[in-house]
Amino acid sequence: MNPEESPTPPESGDESQSGANAWLSVVEEKVRHLRFGVVQITIHEGKVVQIDSTERTRLEVPGESGRRPRGGGKRTP
């Protein structure tokens, strides 16, 4: 799935409770539908102007354990 942009709810001068609830609802919905991924909130002049989500698809390779050692550690013979 590619990053997607969501329409930002319109807001007037001061952010009202309903305005805050609108963007929070969008974030909640995106998080609810992700298994692995990122939800990014962009703020401009103190206001939420954009919400992006990127979903990752993780593939497991048969025969490998779920965790692989990371570099930087010493190997024991």
C-alpha positions, 0 to 999 in steps of 0.5 A: 500500500502506498502512502495516502493523504487524507482530506483535512477537516476544515477549521475556523480561527480557533480550534473548536472541540469538534475540529479537534475531534475530527482530526483525532477521528481520522488518526484513530481510524488510520491507526485502527486499520494498520498492522505495521506502519506509520501515521504521520501528522503534519502541523503548520502554524499550530494546526493539523494540516495533513495526515499521512499513513504508510502501511508496511507488509512484512513477509516471513521467510520459511525456515527463518526464525522471527528475529534475526541478529543485528550487526555490530555484535561479536559472533561466538565460534 
